[in-house]
């Protein structure tokens, strides 16, 4: 990524904010809680999350439902940017 105003984006990363976001996410209600989204690691430019694949999240033919995957990706991609803002 190119520097913006002389500062690399990784220099703006706040570990304290990242840990607070991780804790808040893992205590969330709503869709992230229903899906079981948990953040296991967060650092500058990296976020690791898990989603348990449960029977109630599968299609009738046994695949993970596309809406589940879309909801998970949407939520996690939103979260990954907060420590950089």
C-alpha positions as CSV (number, residue, x, y, z in Angstrom):
1,X,0.0,0.0,0.0
2,X,1.3,3.5,-0.8
3,X,2.0,6.0,2.0
4,X,-0.7,8.6,2.6
5,X,0.5,11.9,4.0
6,X,3.9,10.3,4.7
7,X,2.6,7.6,7.0
8,X,2.1,3.9,6.1
9,X,-1.3,2.6,6.9
10,X,0.2,0.0,9.2
11,X,1.7,2.7,11.4
12,X,-1.9,3.9,12.2
13,X,-2.8,0.5,13.6
14,X,-3.8,0.6,17.3
15,X,-3.4,-2.7,19.2
16,X,-5.6,-1.4,22.0
17,X,-8.4,-0.6,19.7
18,X,-8.0,-4.0,17.9
19,X,-8.2,-5.9,21.2
20,X,-11.3,-3.9,22.3
21,X,-12.9,-4.6,18.9
22,X,-12.1,-8.3,19.3
23,X,-13.7,-8.4,22.7
24,X,-16.7,-6.4,21.6
25,X,-17.2,-8.6,18.5
26,X,-17.0,-11.8,20.5
27,X,-19.7,-10.4,22.9
28,X,-22.0,-9.2,20.1
29,X,-25.7,-10.0,19.7
30,X,-27.7,-10.2,16.4
31,X,-26.4,-11.9,13.3
32,X,-22.8,-12.3,14.4
33,X,-23.9,-14.1,17.5
34,X,-26.5,-16.2,15.7
35,X,-23.8,-17.3,13.2
36,X,-21.2,-17.8,15.9
37,X,-18.6,-15.5,14.4
38,X,-15.5,-15.2,16.6
39,X,-12.4,-13.2,16.0
40,X,-9.4,-15.2,17.0
41,X,-6.6,-12.9,16.0
42,X,-6.3,-9.3,14.9
43,X,-3.2,-7.3,14.0
44,X,-2.1,-4.7,11.4
45,X,-3.5,-5.8,8.1
46,X,-4.6,-9.2,9.4
47,X,-7.8,-10.6,11.0
48,X,-8.5,-14.2,11.6
49,X,-12.1,-15.3,12.3
50,X,-14.0,-18.5,12.8
51,X,-17.5,-19.6,11.9
52,X,-18.7,-23.0,13.2
53,X,-20.5,-24.9,10.4
54,X,-23.7,-26.1,12.1
55,X,-26.4,-28.2,10.6
56,X,-29.0,-25.4,10.8
57,X,-26.7,-23.2,8.5
58,X,-26.6,-25.8,5.7
59,X,-28.7,-26.0,2.6
60,X,-31.0,-29.1,2.0
61,X,-28.1,-30.7,0.0
62,X,-25.6,-30.1,2.8
63,X,-23.6,-27.1,1.6
64,X,-23.0,-24.0,3.7
65,X,-25.8,-21.5,2.7
66,X,-24.5,-18.7,0.6
67,X,-26.3,-16.1,2.8
68,X,-24.5,-17.4,5.8
69,X,-21.1,-17.0,4.1
70,X,-22.1,-13.6,2.7
71,X,-23.2,-12.4,6.2
72,X,-20.0,-13.7,7.8
73,X,-17.8,-12.0,5.1
74,X,-19.7,-8.8,5.3
75,X,-19.4,-8.6,9.1
76,X,-15.7,-9.5,9.3
77,X,-14.6,-7.2,6.4
78,X,-16.4,-4.4,8.2
79,X,-14.6,-5.2,11.5
80,X,-11.1,-5.5,10.0
81,X,-11.0,-1.8,9.0
82,X,-12.0,-0.2,12.3
83,X,-8.5,-0.3,13.9
84,X,-7.1,1.5,10.9
85,X,-9.7,4.4,10.9
